Structure formats: C-alpha cells, structure tokens
Amino acid sequence: MHAQEKTLILDLDGTVTKHSTWEVLNTSFGITPEMDKELFEQYQTGTLQYLDWIKKLVDLYKSNNSPLTKQQLIQLAEDIELSPDAVDFVKIAKEKGYVVVLVSGSVDVMVETIAKRLNANSWLACSKAVFENEMLVNLLSMGDEGPAKIKLVNEAKIDLSDNTISIGDGGNEKELFELTTGILIGNNQTLLPLAKMRVDSLTEALSLI
C-alpha cells in the first residue's frame, strides 16, 4: 500500500550524475575543458548572461566542425556515470509513494535518456536540442536555470509547496528550495540557508522522505 502520492523533484548534474552533462556535451563538441570552465565561470560571475553563454557554446560547436547526431547525444547520456545510489534512490522513493520528476537545465534529449535510466516518472528540461537531418544545429534555452525550472514545474502543474520535496546540490535550485521542502546534497553556500535538511548522499536522503 503506497503512502499518499507526493512529488519529489530531483536535480540532475552533480545530484544523480557524477559529472556535468554540459561538460560531457561541450567536450564532445571539441570545446577544451579549459574553455568550457572559463565560459561557465564568466556566466557564474555575471560577465556572461545565460542566453549569451548558450549562444557562445553553440557558436563553438559550429566553428569546431564536430557535429553530433541525435543518436550520439543519446549515447553520451547513456554513458555518463550515475551516482552509485541514484537508481536505488528513485526505486525506493517511488515505493514510498513519491512521483519522481527529474528537472534539469540540461538538454532535453540527455535529460530524457537519463530519466529513463533512473526509471523516474517524468522529466523536464530547460534546454531543447534542435536537429536538422538528425544533426544537432542549435540549442534553445529558457534562460537562467533557477527561474526556468520554476516555469517548467508550474507548466507541469506540480505543487510548489512544502508538500513537494526538492533534492539538489547547486545554486540553480535556489528558487525551488524557496518554495518547496529542500534537501541539500553537499555544502552549497547558496542553498544551505534555504535547505530544510543537509545530507552527503541520496542514500542518506532516503531516511528523510
């Protein structure tokens, strides 16, 4: 007998994966790890707006002449290393009566693939891959991930209240943590004051849901 159905919003990068899906995608397109880090830091410090950051990435994809097919994008998401307890966490959360939704700023094709690997109930992504003849030609982004996630969750008619649990590890969860019961994995200083609880792993979070 399941408990009353509630929603659990799960972050992707750094929460259910070991590495950033953006980093995996960008380096597969021929962007050096150094350039990838530099652009990300420019976004984080505010020198580069989110949409400009995405545009620069797409321009680099094109100039490096390393086109990826949709199937290659799916394969990248199939191969990315998951946190060792991620699959079990989703399974047990569902057994406890939660609807588990993977919500990410990453690219829809990759988010969908990882959601399937986790057996999550559903997924939402802030970035959409645009293909021509099965080749990735552009990324359409909703902008800053924090507000974009709220917009997606609202559109999906997911309850944004203390009845909904959000689990994440990075600053992009700030808006979700303000409106839901937030469980922080790690020590992100932006999320720490907003988190109802702090844990070191998904396994540890299981006793709190």
JODA-V149247 format. One record per residue. PSI is psi in whole degrees, -180 to 180 (none if undefined). NEAR is the number of other ideal C-beta (glycine too) atoms within 12 Angstrom. D_CENTER is the distance of its C-alpha to the mean C-alpha in whole Angstrom. Layout:
psi = [PSI	PSI]
near = [NEAR	NEAR]
d_center = [D_CENTER	D_CENTER]
//
This chain:
psi = [122	151	172	135	128	166	141	117	123	127	161	-78	123	-12	-54	-8	157	-34	165	131	-32	-44	-43	-45	-48	-43	-27	-25	5	5	131	151	-34	-46	-41	-47	-41	-46	-41	-40	-35	-39	-46	-36	-6	1	-23	123	157	-50	-33	-36	-48	-41	-42	-41	-47	-41	-40	-39	-48	-42	-27	-9	43	67	144	142	166	-41	-37	-37	-44	-42	-38	-42	-30	-34	-19	140	126	155	139	-26	6	-47	-46	-38	-49	-43	-48	-39	-41	-38	-28	1	11	144	117	120	122	119	122	153	-6	-175	135	-44	-41	-40	-45	-43	-44	-36	-39	-40	-35	-16	36	158	-38	179	156	137	139	-11	136	129	135	126	145	124	43	3	138	122	-16	163	128	119	148	-2	-161	131	-37	-61	-34	-39	-40	-44	-46	-45	-40	-45	-32	1	39	135	119	85	-178	-16	-19	134	134	132	125	178	-5	169	-23	-6	0	-51	-39	-41	-30	-27	-12	-177	106	131	117	129	118	-153	31	124	-25	-40	-27	-48	-21	-17	138	-31	155	134	171	-10	165	-38	-44	-33	-24	-36	-10	-6	none]
near = [6	12	14	11	18	27	36	44	46	51	50	49	41	34	44	47	38	21	27	31	42	41	28	32	38	36	26	31	31	20	29	16	18	13	23	29	18	21	30	27	15	19	29	20	12	12	15	20	18	30	21	19	32	36	21	27	37	30	18	26	32	21	15	20	11	19	23	34	20	25	16	25	37	27	18	34	41	20	21	33	20	33	33	14	25	36	25	21	38	38	19	22	40	28	17	24	19	33	29	39	38	49	49	45	45	48	44	34	34	46	42	29	34	43	33	21	26	36	24	35	27	27	37	38	35	40	39	26	36	22	23	12	10	17	21	34	19	21	37	21	31	29	24	27	37	31	23	30	45	32	22	33	33	19	15	23	14	32	22	28	17	16	20	34	41	49	50	43	38	36	27	36	42	30	30	47	38	23	26	34	29	39	40	38	37	27	15	25	15	24	34	22	15	26	31	23	23	25	28	16	24	38	22	20	40	26	15	24	33]
d_center = [31	27	27	26	23	20	16	14	10	8	5	3	5	8	8	9	9	12	11	9	8	10	12	13	13	15	18	18	20	22	21	22	20	22	21	17	18	20	18	15	18	20	17	16	20	21	23	20	19	15	17	19	17	15	19	20	18	19	22	22	21	24	26	26	27	24	23	21	21	19	20	19	16	15	17	15	12	15	16	13	14	12	13	17	17	13	16	18	16	15	19	20	18	19	23	23	22	19	17	13	11	7	5	3	5	5	9	10	12	10	7	11	12	10	10	14	14	13	15	13	15	13	9	9	7	9	10	13	15	19	21	25	27	24	23	20	21	19	15	16	13	14	14	13	9	11	13	12	9	13	15	12	13	17	17	16	19	17	19	18	20	21	21	17	15	12	11	9	10	10	12	9	10	13	14	13	15	18	18	17	18	15	15	14	14	16	18	16	19	17	16	19	21	19	18	20	20	19	18	18	16	15	19	20	18	20	23	21	20]
//
